[in-house]
């Protein structure tokens, strides 16, 4: 009996370790399928599957999950460019870019799984919103010359770095867009889109560690 109990405890410990490792694996936001025309009053919309339901989001931010409706909170008139989605603690996460025809900016939002009500929204200054990466209870987002770390439970940013194209004369015409970030235990790297360049930050405080 003691031997069986010991084996069961060892098995439980192994399963807990495996679950902990799996849950700690960074997860990327996925890009939704874009359809229709990108013009004011047009038919632009995004679609993707979430928890076995089809999600449709129009350019005015109105969305449906199956037969349920929700609204992406917007500061501007419509969504444009890309829309990304992910799941965190069972809730729906959206990462979008919006515009008022003269300027644009990004926004992330978390929606409760049961009610589809927004728990929080977080602004992302700048156009060219890039794909986000979930790392534990945080996410890394980017836009033009901008990189940031956001707490996914509160929607508050832990750090935000802007004007990255002004860090030196060598970066003046760079970092207009970023690809998916990569992380290590201590750092996060934002690859410059379309080049071999990148910026690496300290995950804890956002200190720039390296510019390539």
Secondary structure as GFF3:
##gff-version 3
##sequence-region A 1 212
A	DSSP	alpha_helix	2	23	.	.	.	ID=ss1
A	DSSP	beta_strand	27	28	.	.	.	ID=ss2
A	DSSP	beta_strand	30	31	.	.	.	ID=ss3
A	DSSP	beta_strand	33	35	.	.	.	ID=ss4
A	DSSP	beta_strand	45	50	.	.	.	ID=ss5
A	DSSP	beta_strand	53	58	.	.	.	ID=ss6
A	DSSP	beta_strand	62	65	.	.	.	ID=ss7
A	DSSP	beta_strand	68	71	.	.	.	ID=ss8
A	DSSP	beta_strand	78	88	.	.	.	ID=ss9
A	DSSP	beta_strand	91	99	.	.	.	ID=ss10
A	DSSP	beta_strand	104	111	.	.	.	ID=ss11
A	DSSP	beta_strand	118	124	.	.	.	ID=ss12
A	DSSP	beta_strand	133	135	.	.	.	ID=ss13
A	DSSP	beta_strand	138	143	.	.	.	ID=ss14
A	DSSP	beta_strand	146	151	.	.	.	ID=ss15
A	DSSP	beta_strand	157	161	.	.	.	ID=ss16
A	DSSP	three_ten_helix	164	166	.	.	.	ID=ss17
A	DSSP	three_ten_helix	169	171	.	.	.	ID=ss18
A	DSSP	beta_strand	182	183	.	.	.	ID=ss19
A	DSSP	beta_strand	187	191	.	.	.	ID=ss20
A	DSSP	beta_strand	198	202	.	.	.	ID=ss21
A	DSSP	beta_strand	208	211	.	.	.	ID=ss22
###
